[in-house]
């Protein structure tokens, strides 16, 4: 049975990095609801305007908007064998929708929680920069580029997201605690949550996740 790999965690916990590595290993498309929403937010429409305001304020997008977006994206041919979610589900309603979607698509859901302390997260997110060309991620505090504002790999400009400000990050963390922690509890109680320490080196986190997905530690914290 094909898989739906779900990355759960606070903003800046490293979900996107791990999702990219998993996509390369298992050849599943990486679906970032944040990226999809930012594309939609660029549209000159009432929905685009609504999304721009929501994303800039750090609040969560309405469930019905996300559900429609998810159903359309996962119906594409590249998702038939499996796919990876980065940033979905974030509420219990979204989790219920995911369960229904998995049944319809005859897929097994693997849920990975990458956990990091809020203090570290604040530096991770507010210091984050992304290459405008290749997507490589840097951080002013933990992994600065050799030349300020320039990607080490291809020399392209580095960009910072408009919602990576201290105020917006604090709001996103508050929204996470309010809306997403019940989702974590739900999957933990069902025995389908794998928890990994996100403060470990990236490669070590990745290896632990892979062992879990391949059945060694499913349904528990990963040592």
Protein Blocks (a to p, Z undefined) as FASTA:
>chain_A
ZZddddeddehilmmmmmmmmmmmnopacddfklmmmmmmmpccfklmmmmmmmmnopac
dfklmmmmmmmmmmpmklmnoccdehiafbfklmmmmmmmmmmnopacddddddddfklm
mmmmmmpccdfklopacdfklmccfbghiafklopacdddfklcfklmmmmmmmmmmmmm
mmmmmmmmnopaccddfkbcfklmmmmmmmmmnopagoiacZZ
